[in-house]
Amino acid sequence: MRLDKFLKVSRIIKRRTLANEACDKGHVSLNGKLAKASSEVKIGDTISIRFGEKLTTLKVNSILENPKKDESMQMYELQ
């Protein structure tokens, strides 16, 4: 699944266009490397997102196409 889509369906970022912009501005890294919005996300990957001064790191547990709200929280775990 694309990184921008994963961030949207897992409800980490509210809209896919915002996820795309965050990737373009270099605020998102995948497994320690700056990531493009089109990067493929796999189970076990580590995603780091910079929201202002705050750095959020999470690990991908599962990939679901259309999760319900409670299922989306199980797609990742904060580290």
Secondary structure as the mmCIF struct_conf table of DSSP 4:
data_model
#
loop_
_struct_conf.conf_type_id
_struct_conf.id
_struct_conf.beg_label_comp_id
_struct_conf.beg_label_asym_id
_struct_conf.beg_label_seq_id
_struct_conf.end_label_comp_id
_struct_conf.end_label_asym_id
_struct_conf.end_label_seq_id
STRN STRN1 ARG A 2 ARG A 2
HELX_RH_AL_P HELX_RH_AL_P1 LEU A 3 VAL A 9
TURN_TY1_P TURN_TY1_P1 SER A 10 ARG A 11
BEND BEND1 ILE A 12 LYS A 14
HELX_RH_AL_P HELX_RH_AL_P2 ARG A 16 ASP A 24
TURN_TY1_P TURN_TY1_P2 LYS A 25 GLY A 26
STRN STRN2 VAL A 28 LEU A 30
TURN_TY1_P TURN_TY1_P3 ASN A 31 GLY A 32
STRN STRN3 LYS A 33 LEU A 34
TURN_TY1_P TURN_TY1_P4 ALA A 37 SER A 38
HELX_LH_PP_P HELX_LH_PP_P1 SER A 39 SER A 39
STRN STRN4 GLU A 40 GLU A 40
HELX_LH_PP_P HELX_LH_PP_P2 VAL A 41 VAL A 41
TURN_TY1_P TURN_TY1_P5 ILE A 43 GLY A 44
STRN STRN5 THR A 46 PHE A 51
TURN_TY1_P TURN_TY1_P6 GLY A 52 GLU A 53
STRN STRN6 LYS A 54 VAL A 60
BEND BEND2 GLU A 65 ASN A 66
HELX_RH_AL_P HELX_RH_AL_P3 LYS A 69 SER A 72
HELX_RH_3T_P HELX_RH_3T_P1 MET A 73 MET A 75
STRN STRN7 TYR A 76 LEU A 78
#
